[in-house]
C-alpha cells in the first residue's frame, strides 16, 4: 500500500472546494428562541392538563348530582330473571 506524502496531501486539499466557515451571527438569538418555544409548549401542555382535570371534575360532580335514582322494585318480567330460573319449581308457583 502506498502512502501519500504531506506535499501531495496539501495539493489534494488545495484542489478541493473551499470550505465555507459557519457564521456564528445570530446563533445566540436562535438558541434563546428555541428555549422560549420549549417553555411555551410546556406551559400549554400544563394548561391542557389542568383544563382536562377541571372538566373531568365538573363532569363527575354534575353526573353525580343529576343521576336518576334507580328503583329496584319488582317488574312484570322478573319471572324471567336468572334468580327465578335457579329457584325450585314448587317455590315458583308461590312467588308468582
C-alpha positions as CSV (number, residue, x, y, z in Angstrom):
1,X,0.0,0.0,0.0
2,X,1.4,3.3,-1.0
3,X,1.4,6.3,1.4
4,X,0.7,9.8,0.4
5,X,3.3,12.4,1.4
6,X,2.5,15.6,3.0
7,X,3.1,17.6,-0.1
8,X,0.7,15.5,-2.1
9,X,-1.9,15.7,0.7
10,X,-1.5,19.5,0.7
11,X,-2.1,19.6,-3.0
12,X,-5.2,17.4,-2.7
13,X,-6.6,19.7,0.0
14,X,-5.8,22.8,-2.1
15,X,-7.6,21.4,-5.1
16,X,-10.8,20.6,-3.2
17,X,-13.7,23.0,-2.9
18,X,-13.2,25.8,-0.4
19,X,-14.8,25.0,3.0
20,X,-17.3,27.6,4.0
21,X,-16.9,28.7,7.5
22,X,-20.1,28.7,9.5
23,X,-21.1,32.1,10.8
24,X,-22.0,32.3,14.4
25,X,-24.0,35.5,13.8
26,X,-27.5,35.0,15.3
27,X,-26.6,31.7,17.0
28,X,-27.4,33.0,20.5
29,X,-30.7,34.6,19.3
30,X,-31.7,31.3,17.7
31,X,-30.9,29.3,20.9
32,X,-33.0,31.7,23.0
33,X,-35.9,31.5,20.6
34,X,-35.9,27.7,20.8
35,X,-35.7,27.9,24.6
36,X,-38.8,30.2,24.6
37,X,-40.6,27.8,22.3
38,X,-39.9,24.9,24.6
39,X,-41.2,27.0,27.6
40,X,-44.4,27.9,25.7
41,X,-45.0,24.3,24.8
42,X,-44.6,23.3,28.4
43,X,-47.0,25.9,29.6
44,X,-49.6,24.9,27.0
45,X,-49.3,21.3,28.0
46,X,-49.7,22.1,31.7
47,X,-52.7,24.3,30.8
48,X,-54.3,21.5,28.8
49,X,-53.9,19.0,31.6
50,X,-55.4,21.5,34.1
51,X,-58.4,22.1,31.8
52,X,-58.9,18.4,31.3
53,X,-58.8,17.8,35.1
54,X,-61.3,20.6,35.8
55,X,-63.6,19.3,33.0
56,X,-63.5,15.8,34.4
57,X,-64.2,17.1,37.9
58,X,-67.1,19.2,36.7
59,X,-68.5,16.2,34.7
60,X,-68.2,13.9,37.7
61,X,-69.9,16.3,40.0
62,X,-72.6,17.1,37.5
63,X,-73.2,13.5,36.7
64,X,-73.4,12.5,40.4
65,X,-75.9,15.3,41.2
66,X,-78.2,14.8,38.2
67,X,-78.1,11.0,38.1
68,X,-81.5,9.5,38.3
69,X,-82.3,7.2,41.2
70,X,-82.7,3.6,40.2
71,X,-85.7,1.9,41.5
72,X,-85.2,-1.8,42.2
73,X,-88.8,-2.8,42.6
74,X,-90.2,-6.0,41.1
75,X,-91.2,-5.8,37.5
76,X,-93.5,-8.0,35.4
77,X,-90.5,-9.6,33.8
78,X,-88.9,-10.7,37.0
79,X,-90.2,-14.2,36.3
80,X,-87.5,-14.4,33.5
81,X,-84.6,-13.4,35.7
82,X,-81.7,-15.8,36.5
83,X,-82.7,-15.8,40.1
84,X,-86.1,-17.1,39.3
85,X,-84.6,-19.7,37.0
86,X,-82.5,-21.1,39.8
87,X,-85.4,-21.5,42.3
88,X,-87.1,-24.8,42.6
89,X,-90.4,-25.4,40.8
90,X,-92.5,-25.6,44.0
91,X,-91.5,-22.2,45.2
92,X,-92.0,-20.6,41.8
93,X,-95.8,-21.1,41.9
94,X,-96.0,-19.3,45.3
95,X,-93.7,-16.4,44.2
96,X,-95.8,-15.6,41.2
